[in-house]
Amino acid sequence: MDFEIERTLSRELDRVAGDLVVPPMPDLPTATARARWHVAAPMLVAAAVAITVLLTVVTLLTSADPDRGEPSPAPAPAPSTTSDDGSVSSAAPEAPVVVSGALYVGGEQVPGRWDYVRGSGMHWIGLRADGSWWWGYDARPQQLEGTMYQPPVISPSAGYLARVLSEDGGALLVGADTEEGGEGFGGVDLPGAGLDPAVRAVAVTDAGLVMVAGTSFQRLWRPLIDGETIDLAQTAPGQVVIGNTGAGLLVNEGDLGAVDGTQGEPYLARLAEDGTLARLGAVPTHDVLEASQQWLAYVPPGTVGGEASAARTLRVQQVDGSASGVLTPPEGWLFVAPGFQWESDDRLLARVVTEDGGDEALVRCRPEPASCVRVSLP
């Protein structure tokens, strides 16, 4: 087909060129030369138009040739959590979520039955219903090998993970990035093997700093700097790191193992490489709390615990305390706690359950003005 097109194009161009009479360039710009140019100009324009038409025909024909393949489709627009009118969108979640035992990553369902997931974008760690832990940088799960008595942790932006392995009666703190290949940080031996509760990784920051705690110690591990550990009893005495959020570490004052978010005066802090904590601001006491860089979402103390795992409302407030409000699920539903996470700075994904506990769903909420809508799942 290409050969026939080229022959046709050649014949047509030869015919157009043969019909043209192009005057020679005059030596001087005389009136006669200008007149001849005015006569030749329309002919040259006609030739150019003919050539353009032929080239367009060739382009259309060749683009339709099945041997050349289909043109690449335009890329699909990125999903938005905001509708055209500014309301909350019901589009598929942009963060990993578990609903009714199904794990969704990037809008795709991951094989297996799942109880829990943490992550951001396509990067995640998750707990299967059989008790095994997995991780991924896409929708293909990869198992975390080794014996763990405490859950692994992942950084707020989901670039790093850390966990404590029980090996040969000892405790080994290890970490890795969550990119393809999962490059490891190595490991560091910890005291307190055999303690109950077991030594656990408390948090890993977006800078790759790892917090680990036992019943009698709390340390910072710097795997990306020098591999050394720092005793927080020396650098941050009386301060206990109890978790991590998108706005900073969640910290409380008191003794190890004796404080959590339900008591004292919890606050957000920034962790420095030397193990010092810089206070960023207070947060409310809570049973469950999640923070983005802009907003907090939490349930007050005494709301959930034991067999109670649902809340009729979620409290929200800006990290700087300048605004606050209450989120209410769609009629007939209750918030699952824990079971909510920030998808972006001002969009919250929350698992909900019917009041009789029969069905689960996912809602997306915005804190201001407060509203929640059901999310479409594949």
Sequence and secondary structure as in RCSB ss.txt:
>XXXX:A:sequence
MDFEIERTLSRELDRVAGDLVVPPMPDLPTATARARWHVAAPMLVAAAVAITVLLTVVTLLTSADPDRGEPSPAP
APAPSTTSDDGSVSSAAPEAPVVVSGALYVGGEQVPGRWDYVRGSGMHWIGLRADGSWWWGYDARPQQLEGTMYQ
PPVISPSAGYLARVLSEDGGALLVGADTEEGGEGFGGVDLPGAGLDPAVRAVAVTDAGLVMVAGTSFQRLWRPLI
DGETIDLAQTAPGQVVIGNTGAGLLVNEGDLGAVDGTQGEPYLARLAEDGTLARLGAVPTHDVLEASQQWLAYVP
PGTVGGEASAARTLRVQQVDGSASGVLTPPEGWLFVAPGFQWESDDRLLARVVTEDGGDEALVRCRPEPASCVRV
SLP
>XXXX:A:secstr
 HHHHHHHHHHHHHHHHHH       SS  HHHHHHHHHHHHHHHHHHHHHHHHHHHHHHHHHH GGG       
     SB TTSSB     SS EEETTEEEETTEEESS EEEEEEETTEEEEEETTS EEEESSSS EE  S  SS
  EE TTSSEEEEEEEETTEEEEEEEE STT  EEEEEEES TT SS  EEEEE TT  EEEE SS EEEE TTT
TS EEEHHHHSTTEEEEEEETTEEEEEES TTS  TTSS  EEEEE TTS EEEEEE    SEEEE SSEEEEE 
TTSSBTTB EES EEEEETTSS EEEE  STTEEEEEEEEEEEETTEEEEEEEETTS  EEEEEEEETTEEEEE 
   
